[in-house]
Amino acid sequence: MSEKRLNNTIFLMYLASESYRRAHHITPREFLNLDKKFAILNYISECPDIFDGMTEAEMVEEIEQYVS
């Protein structure tokens, strides 16, 4: 993976996780516990191209579908 792609993936992981946290009013620790259970950040890193074109609301919806 190129450095540019890696940086983009990390940014998408941050953006999606923060959007999800704000939408559900959860703390960083609560999100990390959810991530331990469902591997959300790994999911985002495995398919960053999907998240790259999404709005923040769409990212939240994608994560909600993934964890359900």
PQR file of N, CA, C, O and H, with PARSE charges and radii, in Angstrom:
ATOM      1  N   MET A   1       0.856  -1.174   0.000 -0.4000 1.5000
ATOM      2  CA  MET A   1       0.000   0.000   0.000 -0.0000 2.0000
ATOM      3  C   MET A   1       0.900   1.235   0.000  0.5500 1.7000
ATOM      4  O   MET A   1       1.850   1.324   0.778 -0.5500 1.4000
ATOM      5  N   SER A   2       0.595   2.169  -0.869 -0.4000 1.5000
ATOM      6  CA  SER A   2       1.393   3.391  -0.935 -0.0000 2.0000
ATOM      7  C   SER A   2       1.143   4.247   0.305  0.5500 1.7000
ATOM      8  O   SER A   2       0.131   4.095   0.989 -0.5500 1.4000
ATOM      9  H   SER A   2      -0.177   2.097  -1.501  0.4000 1.0000
ATOM     10  N   GLU A   3       2.065   5.129   0.574 -0.4000 1.5000
ATOM     11  CA  GLU A   3       1.937   6.011   1.739 -0.0000 2.0000
ATOM     12  C   GLU A   3       0.693   6.902   1.613  0.5500 1.7000
ATOM     13  O   GLU A   3       0.002   7.154   2.600 -0.5500 1.4000
ATOM     14  H   GLU A   3       2.887   5.253   0.018  0.4000 1.0000
ATOM     15  N   LYS A   4       0.421   7.370   0.408 -0.4000 1.5000
ATOM     16  CA  LYS A   4      -0.747   8.227   0.186 -0.0000 2.0000
ATOM     17  C   LYS A   4      -2.040   7.455   0.472  0.5500 1.7000
ATOM     18  O   LYS A   4      -2.949   7.981   1.115 -0.5500 1.4000
ATOM     19  H   LYS A   4       0.983   7.165  -0.394  0.4000 1.0000
ATOM     20  N   ARG A   5      -2.120   6.228  -0.001 -0.4000 1.5000
ATOM     21  CA  ARG A   5      -3.311   5.397   0.233 -0.0000 2.0000
ATOM     22  C   ARG A   5      -3.455   5.065   1.718  0.5500 1.7000
ATOM     23  O   ARG A   5      -4.561   5.073   2.257 -0.5500 1.4000
ATOM     24  H   ARG A   5      -1.382   5.801  -0.523  0.4000 1.0000
ATOM     25  N   LEU A   6      -2.342   4.776   2.368 -0.4000 1.5000
ATOM     26  CA  LEU A   6      -2.365   4.499   3.796 -0.0000 2.0000
ATOM     27  C   LEU A   6      -2.865   5.706   4.577  0.5500 1.7000
ATOM     28  O   LEU A   6      -3.707   5.570   5.464 -0.5500 1.4000
ATOM     29  H   LEU A   6      -1.443   4.769   1.930  0.4000 1.0000
ATOM     30  N   ASN A   7      -2.351   6.878   4.253 -0.4000 1.5000
ATOM     31  CA  ASN A   7      -2.805   8.102   4.928 -0.0000 2.0000
ATOM     32  C   ASN A   7      -4.284   8.352   4.694  0.5500 1.7000
ATOM     33  O   ASN A   7      -4.996   8.760   5.612 -0.5500 1.4000
ATOM     34  H   ASN A   7      -1.666   6.989   3.533  0.4000 1.0000
ATOM     35  N   ASN A   8      -4.754   8.111   3.479 -0.4000 1.5000
ATOM     36  CA  ASN A   8      -6.166   8.282   3.165 -0.0000 2.0000
ATOM     37  C   ASN A   8      -7.019   7.294   3.962  0.5500 1.7000
ATOM     38  O   ASN A   8      -8.083   7.654   4.465 -0.5500 1.4000
ATOM     39  H   ASN A   8      -4.176   7.779   2.734  0.4000 1.0000
ATOM     40  N   THR A   9      -6.557   6.067   4.073 -0.4000 1.5000
ATOM     41  CA  THR A   9      -7.288   5.041   4.823 -0.0000 2.0000
ATOM     42  C   THR A   9      -7.368   5.410   6.292  0.5500 1.7000
ATOM     43  O   THR A   9      -8.426   5.278   6.907 -0.5500 1.4000
ATOM     44  H   THR A   9      -5.692   5.775   3.664  0.4000 1.0000
ATOM     45  N   ILE A  10      -6.269   5.870   6.858 -0.4000 1.5000
ATOM     46  CA  ILE A  10      -6.267   6.284   8.268 -0.0000 2.0000
ATOM     47  C   ILE A  10      -7.225   7.446   8.477  0.5500 1.7000
ATOM     48  O   ILE A  10      -7.964   7.474   9.461 -0.5500 1.4000
ATOM     49  H   ILE A  10      -5.410   5.977   6.358  0.4000 1.0000
ATOM     50  N   PHE A  11      -7.215   8.405   7.557 -0.4000 1.5000
ATOM     51  CA  PHE A  11      -8.137   9.534   7.666 -0.0000 2.0000
ATOM     52  C   PHE A  11      -9.589   9.063   7.601  0.5500 1.7000
ATOM     53  O   PHE A  11     -10.425   9.544   8.366 -0.5500 1.4000
ATOM     54  H   PHE A  11      -6.614   8.382   6.758  0.4000 1.0000
ATOM     55  N   LEU A  12      -9.898   8.138   6.706 -0.4000 1.5000
ATOM     56  CA  LEU A  12     -11.262   7.612   6.601 -0.0000 2.0000
ATOM     57  C   LEU A  12     -11.667   6.872   7.868  0.5500 1.7000
ATOM     58  O   LEU A  12     -12.813   6.975   8.305 -0.5500 1.4000
ATOM     59  H   LEU A  12      -9.219   7.748   6.085  0.4000 1.0000
ATOM     60  N   MET A  13     -10.741   6.130   8.460 -0.4000 1.5000
ATOM     61  CA  MET A  13     -11.026   5.434   9.719 -0.0000 2.0000
ATOM     62  C   MET A  13     -11.369   6.449  10.809  0.5500 1.7000
ATOM     63  O   MET A  13     -12.317   6.261  11.571 -0.5500 1.4000
ATOM     64  H   MET A  13      -9.810   6.046   8.105  0.4000 1.0000
ATOM     65  N   TYR A  14     -10.591   7.520  10.870 -0.4000 1.5000
ATOM     66  CA  TYR A  14     -10.840   8.578  11.854 -0.0000 2.0000
ATOM     67  C   TYR A  14     -12.193   9.249  11.597  0.5500 1.7000
ATOM     68  O   TYR A  14     -13.006   9.391  12.510 -0.5500 1.4000
ATOM     69  H   TYR A  14      -9.821   7.673  10.250  0.4000 1.0000
ATOM     70  N   LEU A  15     -12.421   9.654  10.363 -0.4000 1.5000
ATOM     71  CA  LEU A  15     -13.642  10.372  10.015 -0.0000 2.0000
ATOM     72  C   LEU A  15     -14.887   9.517  10.273  0.5500 1.7000
ATOM     73  O   LEU A  15     -15.859  10.001  10.852 -0.5500 1.4000
ATOM     74  H   LEU A  15     -11.760   9.539   9.622  0.4000 1.0000
ATOM     75  N   ALA A  16     -14.864   8.287   9.858 -0.4000 1.5000
ATOM     76  CA  ALA A  16     -16.019   7.404  10.052 -0.0000 2.0000
ATOM     77  C   ALA A  16     -16.260   7.122  11.530  0.5500 1.7000
ATOM     78  O   ALA A  16     -17.404   7.143  11.986 -0.5500 1.4000
ATOM     79  H   ALA A  16     -14.074   7.894   9.387  0.4000 1.0000
ATOM     80  N   SER A  17     -15.198   6.859  12.281 -0.4000 1.5000
ATOM     81  CA  SER A  17     -15.375   6.555  13.699 -0.0000 2.0000
ATOM     82  C   SER A  17     -15.871   7.772  14.476  0.5500 1.7000
ATOM     83  O   SER A  17     -16.726   7.641  15.352 -0.5500 1.4000
ATOM     84  H   SER A  17     -14.269   6.842  11.910  0.4000 1.0000
ATOM     85  N   GLU A  18     -15.344   8.947  14.162 -0.4000 1.5000
ATOM     86  CA  GLU A  18     -15.814  10.162  14.839 -0.0000 2.0000
ATOM     87  C   GLU A  18     -17.253  10.483  14.468  0.5500 1.7000
ATOM     88  O   GLU A  18     -18.029  10.917  15.319 -0.5500 1.4000
ATOM     89  H   GLU A  18     -14.649   9.054  13.451  0.4000 1.0000
ATOM     90  N   SER A  19     -17.614  10.277  13.227 -0.4000 1.5000
ATOM     91  CA  SER A  19     -18.997  10.511  12.797 -0.0000 2.0000
ATOM     92  C   SER A  19     -19.947   9.564  13.522  0.5500 1.7000
ATOM     93  O   SER A  19     -21.019   9.968  13.973 -0.5500 1.4000
ATOM     94  H   SER A  19     -16.983   9.924  12.535  0.4000 1.0000
ATOM     95  N   TYR A  20     -19.548   8.314  13.626 -0.4000 1.5000
ATOM     96  CA  TYR A  20     -20.371   7.320  14.326 -0.0000 2.0000
ATOM     97  C   TYR A  20     -20.502   7.683  15.804  0.5500 1.7000
ATOM     98  O   TYR A  20     -21.590   7.603  16.376 -0.5500 1.4000
ATOM     99  H   TYR A  20     -18.678   7.985  13.259  0.4000 1.0000
ATOM    100  N   ARG A  21     -19.396   8.080  16.414 -0.4000 1.5000
ATOM    101  CA  ARG A  21     -19.431   8.461  17.837 -0.0000 2.0000
ATOM    102  C   ARG A  21     -20.377   9.628  18.078  0.5500 1.7000
ATOM    103  O   ARG A  21     -21.177   9.605  19.013 -0.5500 1.4000
ATOM    104  H   ARG A  21     -18.513   8.145  15.949  0.4000 1.0000
ATOM    105  N   ARG A  22     -20.284  10.648  17.229 -0.4000 1.5000
ATOM    106  CA  ARG A  22     -21.158  11.824  17.387 -0.0000 2.0000
ATOM    107  C   ARG A  22     -22.620  11.455  17.158  0.5500 1.7000
ATOM    108  O   ARG A  22     -23.497  11.920  17.886 -0.5500 1.4000
ATOM    109  H   ARG A  22     -19.634  10.667  16.469  0.4000 1.0000
ATOM    110  N   ALA A  23     -22.884  10.638  16.170 -0.4000 1.5000
ATOM    111  CA  ALA A  23     -24.263  10.263  15.851 -0.0000 2.0000
ATOM    112  C   ALA A  23     -24.910   9.468  16.982  0.5500 1.7000
ATOM    113  O   ALA A  23     -26.118   9.559  17.202 -0.5500 1.4000
ATOM    114  H   ALA A  23     -22.171  10.261  15.579  0.4000 1.0000
ATOM    115  N   HIS A  24     -24.098   8.686  17.697 -0.4000 1.5000
ATOM    116  CA  HIS A  24     -24.632   7.825  18.757 -0.0000 2.0000
ATOM    117  C   HIS A  24     -24.290   8.314  20.165  0.5500 1.7000
ATOM    118  O   HIS A  24     -24.579   7.644  21.156 -0.5500 1.4000
ATOM    119  H   HIS A  24     -23.117   8.612  17.518  0.4000 1.0000
ATOM    120  N   HIS A  25     -23.677   9.479  20.235 -0.4000 1.5000
ATOM    121  CA  HIS A  25     -23.328  10.095  21.513 -0.0000 2.0000
ATOM    122  C   HIS A  25     -22.588   9.123  22.430  0.5500 1.7000
ATOM    123  O   HIS A  25     -22.966   8.928  23.586 -0.5500 1.4000
ATOM    124  H   HIS A  25     -23.441  10.024  19.430  0.4000 1.0000
ATOM    125  N   ILE A  26     -21.530   8.519  21.893 -0.4000 1.5000
ATOM    126  CA  ILE A  26     -20.739   7.586  22.685 -0.0000 2.0000
ATOM    127  C   ILE A  26     -19.316   8.129  22.840  0.5500 1.7000
ATOM    128  O   ILE A  26     -18.845   8.928  22.031 -0.5500 1.4000
ATOM    129  H   ILE A  26     -21.223   8.678  20.955  0.4000 1.0000
ATOM    130  N   THR A  27     -18.659   7.682  23.878 -0.4000 1.5000
ATOM    131  CA  THR A  27     -17.296   8.117  24.166 -0.0000 2.0000
ATOM    132  C   THR A  27     -16.310   7.338  23.297  0.5500 1.7000
ATOM    133  O   THR A  27     -16.657   6.313  22.711 -0.5500 1.4000
ATOM    134  H   THR A  27     -19.041   7.032  24.535  0.4000 1.0000
ATOM    135  N   PRO A  28     -15.082   7.839  23.224 -0.5600 1.5000
ATOM    136  CA  PRO A  28     -14.066   7.071  22.497  0.2800 2.0000
ATOM    137  C   PRO A  28     -13.902   5.653  23.064  0.5500 1.7000
ATOM    138  O   PRO A  28     -13.746   4.696  22.306 -0.5500 1.4000
ATOM    139  N   ARG A  29     -13.937   5.524  24.369 -0.4000 1.5000
ATOM    140  CA  ARG A  29     -13.800   4.203  24.993 -0.0000 2.0000
ATOM    141  C   ARG A  29     -14.955   3.284  24.582  0.5500 1.7000
ATOM    142  O   ARG A  29     -14.743   2.103  24.303 -0.5500 1.4000
ATOM    143  H   ARG A  29     -14.063   6.302  24.985  0.4000 1.0000
ATOM    144  N   GLU A  30     -16.166   3.825  24.548 -0.4000 1.5000
ATOM    145  CA  GLU A  30     -17.320   3.015  24.134 -0.0000 2.0000
ATOM    146  C   GLU A  30     -17.178   2.574  22.678  0.5500 1.7000
ATOM    147  O   GLU A  30     -17.523   1.447  22.321 -0.5500 1.4000
ATOM    148  H   GLU A  30     -16.337   4.784  24.775  0.4000 1.0000
ATOM    149  N   PHE A  31     -16.662   3.482  21.841 -0.4000 1.5000
ATOM    150  CA  PHE A  31     -16.447   3.102  20.443 -0.0000 2.0000
ATOM    151  C   PHE A  31     -15.389   2.011  20.349  0.5500 1.7000
ATOM    152  O   PHE A  31     -15.558   1.052  19.595 -0.5500 1.4000
ATOM    153  H   PHE A  31     -16.382   4.397  22.131  0.4000 1.0000
ATOM    154  N   LEU A  32     -14.311   2.142  21.096 -0.4000 1.5000
ATOM    155  CA  LEU A  32     -13.260   1.127  21.048 -0.0000 2.0000
ATOM    156  C   LEU A  32     -13.762  -0.230  21.529  0.5500 1.7000
ATOM    157  O   LEU A  32     -13.345  -1.266  21.011 -0.5500 1.4000
ATOM    158  H   LEU A  32     -14.174   2.920  21.708  0.4000 1.0000
ATOM    159  N   ASN A  33     -14.649  -0.228  22.513 -0.4000 1.5000
ATOM    160  CA  ASN A  33     -15.256  -1.494  22.951 -0.0000 2.0000
ATOM    161  C   ASN A  33     -16.109  -2.097  21.835  0.5500 1.7000
ATOM    162  O   ASN A  33     -16.091  -3.306  21.608 -0.5500 1.4000
ATOM    163  H   ASN A  33     -14.987   0.614  22.934  0.4000 1.0000
ATOM    164  N   LEU A  34     -16.842  -1.248  21.156 -0.4000 1.5000
ATOM    165  CA  LEU A  34     -17.635  -1.714  20.014 -0.0000 2.0000
ATOM    166  C   LEU A  34     -16.716  -2.226  18.907  0.5500 1.7000
ATOM    167  O   LEU A  34     -17.013  -3.229  18.258 -0.5500 1.4000
ATOM    168  H   LEU A  34     -16.857  -0.266  21.341  0.4000 1.0000
ATOM    169  N   ASP A  35     -15.608  -1.536  18.701 -0.4000 1.5000
ATOM    170  CA  ASP A  35     -14.646  -1.959  17.689 -0.0000 2.0000
ATOM    171  C   ASP A  35     -14.031  -3.317  18.045  0.5500 1.7000
ATOM    172  O   ASP A  35     -13.802  -4.144  17.162 -0.5500 1.4000
ATOM    173  H   ASP A  35     -15.367  -0.721  19.229  0.4000 1.0000
ATOM    174  N   LYS A  36     -13.771  -3.544  19.307 -0.4000 1.5000
ATOM    175  CA  LYS A  36     -13.240  -4.850  19.722 -0.0000 2.0000
ATOM    176  C   LYS A  36     -14.214  -5.969  19.372  0.5500 1.7000
ATOM    177  O   LYS A  36     -13.808  -7.058  18.967 -0.5500 1.4000
ATOM    178  H   LYS A  36     -13.957  -2.872  20.024  0.4000 1.0000
ATOM    179  N   LYS A  37     -15.482  -5.689  19.532 -0.4000 1.5000
ATOM    180  CA  LYS A  37     -16.510  -6.698  19.289 -0.0000 2.0000
ATOM    181  C   LYS A  37     -16.740  -6.929  17.794  0.5500 1.7000
ATOM    182  O   LYS A  37     -16.916  -8.070  17.368 -0.5500 1.4000
ATOM    183  H   LYS A  37     -15.812  -4.804  19.862  0.4000 1.0000
ATOM    184  N   PHE A  38     -16.740  -5.858  16.993 -0.4000 1.5000
ATOM    185  CA  PHE A  38     -17.119  -5.952  15.582 -0.0000 2.0000
ATOM    186  C   PHE A  38     -15.996  -5.660  14.587  0.5500 1.7000
ATOM    187  O   PHE A  38     -16.198  -5.816  13.383 -0.5500 1.4000
ATOM    188  H   PHE A  38     -16.597  -4.931  17.338  0.4000 1.0000
ATOM    189  N   ALA A  39     -14.826  -5.242  15.053 -0.4000 1.5000
ATOM    190  CA  ALA A  39     -13.694  -4.910  14.169 -0.0000 2.0000
ATOM    191  C   ALA A  39     -14.084  -3.862  13.111  0.5500 1.7000
ATOM    192  O   ALA A  39     -13.831  -4.039  11.919 -0.5500 1.4000
ATOM    193  H   ALA A  39     -14.662  -5.115  16.031  0.4000 1.0000
ATOM    194  N   ILE A  40     -14.696  -2.786  13.570 -0.4000 1.5000
ATOM    195  CA  ILE A  40     -15.161  -1.732  12.671 -0.0000 2.0000
ATOM    196  C   ILE A  40     -14.004  -1.084  11.921  0.5500 1.7000
ATOM    197  O   ILE A  40     -14.069  -0.901  10.706 -0.5500 1.4000
ATOM    198  H   ILE A  40     -14.901  -2.642  14.538  0.4000 1.0000
ATOM    199  N   LEU A  41     -12.945  -0.739  12.649 -0.4000 1.5000
ATOM    200  CA  LEU A  41     -11.812  -0.077  12.003 -0.0000 2.0000
ATOM    201  C   LEU A  41     -11.148  -0.986  10.975  0.5500 1.7000
ATOM    202  O   LEU A  41     -10.686  -0.520   9.933 -0.5500 1.4000
ATOM    203  H   LEU A  41     -12.892  -0.888  13.636  0.4000 1.0000
ATOM    204  N   ASN A  42     -11.102  -2.259  11.264 -0.4000 1.5000
ATOM    205  CA  ASN A  42     -10.565  -3.217  10.290 -0.0000 2.0000
ATOM    206  C   ASN A  42     -11.453  -3.262   9.051  0.5500 1.7000
ATOM    207  O   ASN A  42     -10.952  -3.315   7.927 -0.5500 1.4000
ATOM    208  H   ASN A  42     -11.478  -2.638  12.110  0.4000 1.0000
ATOM    209  N   TYR A  43     -12.760  -3.242   9.251 -0.4000 1.5000
ATOM    210  CA  TYR A  43     -13.706  -3.234   8.129 -0.0000 2.0000
ATOM    211  C   TYR A  43     -13.456  -2.015   7.239  0.5500 1.7000
ATOM    212  O   TYR A  43     -13.426  -2.132   6.014 -0.5500 1.4000
ATOM    213  H   TYR A  43     -13.167  -3.199  10.163  0.4000 1.0000
ATOM    214  N   ILE A  44     -13.279  -0.860   7.851 -0.4000 1.5000
ATOM    215  CA  ILE A  44     -13.033   0.357   7.078 -0.0000 2.0000
ATOM    216  C   ILE A  44     -11.711   0.247   6.328  0.5500 1.7000
ATOM    217  O   ILE A  44     -11.619   0.635   5.164 -0.5500 1.4000
ATOM    218  H   ILE A  44     -13.303  -0.765   8.846  0.4000 1.0000
ATOM    219  N   SER A  45     -10.688  -0.282   6.996 -0.4000 1.5000
ATOM    220  CA  SER A  45      -9.376  -0.379   6.356 -0.0000 2.0000
ATOM    221  C   SER A  45      -9.342  -1.414   5.239  0.5500 1.7000
ATOM    222  O   SER A  45      -8.516  -1.319   4.331 -0.5500 1.4000
ATOM    223  H   SER A  45     -10.762  -0.597   7.942  0.4000 1.0000
ATOM    224  N   GLU A  46     -10.232  -2.400   5.298 -0.4000 1.5000
ATOM    225  CA  GLU A  46     -10.286  -3.431   4.258 -0.0000 2.0000
ATOM    226  C   GLU A  46     -10.952  -2.922   2.977  0.5500 1.7000
ATOM    227  O   GLU A  46     -10.674  -3.422   1.887 -0.5500 1.4000
ATOM    228  H   GLU A  46     -10.903  -2.477   6.036  0.4000 1.0000
ATOM    229  N   CYS A  47     -11.827  -1.931   3.113 -0.4000 1.5000
ATOM    230  CA  CYS A  47     -12.538  -1.421   1.933 -0.0000 2.0000
ATOM    231  C   CYS A  47     -12.622   0.110   1.966  0.5500 1.7000
ATOM    232  O   CYS A  47     -13.720   0.667   1.976 -0.5500 1.4000
ATOM    233  H   CYS A  47     -12.053  -1.525   3.998  0.4000 1.0000
ATOM    234  N   PRO A  48     -11.477   0.789   1.983 -0.5600 1.5000
ATOM    235  CA  PRO A  48     -11.516   2.255   2.070  0.2800 2.0000
ATOM    236  C   PRO A  48     -12.152   2.915   0.849  0.5500 1.7000
ATOM    237  O   PRO A  48     -12.673   4.026   0.949 -0.5500 1.4000
ATOM    238  N   ASP A  49     -12.115   2.245  -0.300 -0.4000 1.5000
ATOM    239  CA  ASP A  49     -12.713   2.845  -1.497 -0.0000 2.0000
ATOM    240  C   ASP A  49     -14.216   3.041  -1.344  0.5500 1.7000
ATOM    241  O   ASP A  49     -14.783   3.982  -1.898 -0.5500 1.4000
ATOM    242  H   ASP A  49     -11.692   1.343  -0.382  0.4000 1.0000
ATOM    243  N   ILE A  50     -14.854   2.162  -0.600 -0.4000 1.5000
ATOM    244  CA  ILE A  50     -16.294   2.303  -0.354 -0.0000 2.0000
ATOM    245  C   ILE A  50     -16.554   3.559   0.463  0.5500 1.7000
ATOM    246  O   ILE A  50     -17.456   4.335   0.148 -0.5500 1.4000
ATOM    247  H   ILE A  50     -14.393   1.397  -0.150  0.4000 1.0000
ATOM    248  N   PHE A  51     -15.766   3.758   1.513 -0.4000 1.5000
ATOM    249  CA  PHE A  51     -15.977   4.897   2.413 -0.0000 2.0000
ATOM    250  C   PHE A  51     -15.507   6.209   1.809  0.5500 1.7000
ATOM    251  O   PHE A  51     -15.969   7.275   2.217 -0.5500 1.4000
ATOM    252  H   PHE A  51     -15.033   3.127   1.769  0.4000 1.0000
ATOM    253  N   ASP A  52     -14.606   6.153   0.854 -0.4000 1.5000
ATOM    254  CA  ASP A  52     -14.000   7.363   0.300 -0.0000 2.0000
ATOM    255  C   ASP A  52     -15.018   8.301  -0.335  0.5500 1.7000
ATOM    256  O   ASP A  52     -14.857   9.518  -0.246 -0.5500 1.4000
ATOM    257  H   ASP A  52     -14.231   5.287   0.523  0.4000 1.0000
ATOM    258  N   GLY A  53     -16.038   7.787  -0.958 -0.4000 1.5000
ATOM    259  CA  GLY A  53     -17.010   8.638  -1.629 -0.0000 2.0000
ATOM    260  C   GLY A  53     -18.261   8.940  -0.815  0.5500 1.7000
ATOM    261  O   GLY A  53     -19.203   9.547  -1.324 -0.5500 1.4000
ATOM    262  H   GLY A  53     -16.169   6.799  -1.030  0.4000 1.0000
ATOM    263  N   MET A  54     -18.273   8.521   0.442 -0.4000 1.5000
ATOM    264  CA  MET A  54     -19.471   8.675   1.267 -0.0000 2.0000
ATOM    265  C   MET A  54     -19.468   9.983   2.055  0.5500 1.7000
ATOM    266  O   MET A  54     -18.421  10.537   2.389 -0.5500 1.4000
ATOM    267  H   MET A  54     -17.507   8.029   0.855  0.4000 1.0000
ATOM    268  N   THR A  55     -20.682  10.451   2.337 -0.4000 1.5000
ATOM    269  CA  THR A  55     -20.829  11.561   3.274 -0.0000 2.0000
ATOM    270  C   THR A  55     -20.694  10.987   4.682  0.5500 1.7000
ATOM    271  O   THR A  55     -20.681   9.769   4.860 -0.5500 1.4000
ATOM    272  H   THR A  55     -21.533  10.001   2.065  0.4000 1.0000
ATOM    273  N   GLU A  56     -20.593  11.853   5.672 -0.4000 1.5000
ATOM    274  CA  GLU A  56     -20.482  11.379   7.050 -0.0000 2.0000
ATOM    275  C   GLU A  56     -21.724  10.580   7.451  0.5500 1.7000
ATOM    276  O   GLU A  56     -21.612   9.558   8.128 -0.5500 1.4000
ATOM    277  H   GLU A  56     -20.603  12.842   5.528  0.4000 1.0000
ATOM    278  N   ALA A  57     -22.892  11.037   7.040 -0.4000 1.5000
ATOM    279  CA  ALA A  57     -24.134  10.324   7.371 -0.0000 2.0000
ATOM    280  C   ALA A  57     -24.154   8.940   6.732  0.5500 1.7000
ATOM    281  O   ALA A  57     -24.608   7.974   7.345 -0.5500 1.4000
ATOM    282  H   ALA A  57     -22.983  11.867   6.490  0.4000 1.0000
ATOM    283  N   GLU A  58     -23.666   8.848   5.514 -0.4000 1.5000
ATOM    284  CA  GLU A  58     -23.606   7.549   4.839 -0.0000 2.0000
ATOM    285  C   GLU A  58     -22.614   6.615   5.525  0.5500 1.7000
ATOM    286  O   GLU A  58     -22.846   5.409   5.605 -0.5500 1.4000
ATOM    287  H   GLU A  58     -23.297   9.633   5.016  0.4000 1.0000
ATOM    288  N   MET A  59     -21.510   7.172   6.020 -0.4000 1.5000
ATOM    289  CA  MET A  59     -20.537   6.359   6.759 -0.0000 2.0000
ATOM    290  C   MET A  59     -21.170   5.775   8.019  0.5500 1.7000
ATOM    291  O   MET A  59     -20.984   4.599   8.331 -0.5500 1.4000
ATOM    292  H   MET A  59     -21.321   8.152   5.955  0.4000 1.0000
ATOM    293  N   VAL A  60     -21.912   6.600   8.730 -0.4000 1.5000
ATOM    294  CA  VAL A  60     -22.584   6.141   9.947 -0.0000 2.0000
ATOM    295  C   VAL A  60     -23.558   5.023   9.596  0.5500 1.7000
ATOM    296  O   VAL A  60     -23.603   3.997  10.275 -0.5500 1.4000
ATOM    297  H   VAL A  60     -22.063   7.555   8.477  0.4000 1.0000
ATOM    298  N   GLU A  61     -24.328   5.218   8.548 -0.4000 1.5000
ATOM    299  CA  GLU A  61     -25.292   4.202   8.122 -0.0000 2.0000
ATOM    300  C   GLU A  61     -24.592   2.897   7.728  0.5500 1.7000
ATOM    301  O   GLU A  61     -25.072   1.813   8.058 -0.5500 1.4000
ATOM    302  H   GLU A  61     -24.292   6.051   7.996  0.4000 1.0000
ATOM    303  N   GLU A  62     -23.478   3.000   7.036 -0.4000 1.5000
ATOM    304  CA  GLU A  62     -22.721   1.811   6.630 -0.0000 2.0000
ATOM    305  C   GLU A  62     -22.225   1.043   7.861  0.5500 1.7000
ATOM    306  O   GLU A  62     -22.298  -0.185   7.905 -0.5500 1.4000
ATOM    307  H   GLU A  62     -23.088   3.881   6.768  0.4000 1.0000
ATOM    308  N   ILE A  63     -21.726   1.768   8.846 -0.4000 1.5000
ATOM    309  CA  ILE A  63     -21.253   1.110  10.072 -0.0000 2.0000
ATOM    310  C   ILE A  63     -22.431   0.479  10.828  0.5500 1.7000
ATOM    311  O   ILE A  63     -22.318  -0.631  11.348 -0.5500 1.4000
ATOM    312  H   ILE A  63     -21.666   2.765   8.811  0.4000 1.0000
ATOM    313  N   GLU A  64     -23.545   1.188  10.882 -0.4000 1.5000
ATOM    314  CA  GLU A  64     -24.727   0.640  11.557 -0.0000 2.0000
ATOM    315  C   GLU A  64     -25.155  -0.671  10.900  0.5500 1.7000
ATOM    316  O   GLU A  64     -25.479  -1.633  11.597 -0.5500 1.4000
ATOM    317  H   GLU A  64     -23.636   2.089  10.459  0.4000 1.0000
ATOM    318  N   GLN A  65     -25.159  -0.718   9.579 -0.4000 1.5000
ATOM    319  CA  GLN A  65     -25.522  -1.956   8.878 -0.0000 2.0000
ATOM    320  C   GLN A  65     -24.504  -3.047   9.149  0.5500 1.7000
ATOM    321  O   GLN A  65     -24.868  -4.216   9.281 -0.5500 1.4000
ATOM    322  H   GLN A  65     -24.896   0.064   9.013  0.4000 1.0000
ATOM    323  N   TYR A  66     -23.250  -2.685   9.233 -0.4000 1.5000
ATOM    324  CA  TYR A  66     -22.175  -3.655   9.474 -0.0000 2.0000
ATOM    325  C   TYR A  66     -22.294  -4.290  10.865  0.5500 1.7000
ATOM    326  O   TYR A  66     -22.110  -5.499  11.007 -0.5500 1.4000
ATOM    327  H   TYR A  66     -22.954  -1.736   9.126  0.4000 1.0000
ATOM    328  N   VAL A  67     -22.594  -3.498  11.875 -0.4000 1.5000
ATOM    329  CA  VAL A  67     -22.633  -4.026  13.243 -0.0000 2.0000
ATOM    330  C   VAL A  67     -23.962  -4.715  13.575  0.5500 1.7000
ATOM    331  O   VAL A  67     -24.075  -5.381  14.604 -0.5500 1.4000
ATOM    332  H   VAL A  67     -22.743  -2.516  11.759  0.4000 1.0000
ATOM    333  N   SER A  68     -24.947  -4.557  12.720 -0.4000 1.5000
ATOM    334  CA  SER A  68     -26.250  -5.183  13.030 -0.0000 2.0000
ATOM    335  C   SER A  68     -26.349  -6.574  12.447  0.5500 1.7000
ATOM    336  O   SER A  68     -27.371  -7.240  12.611 -0.5500 1.4000
ATOM    337  H   SER A  68     -24.855  -4.016  11.884  0.4000 1.0000
TER
END
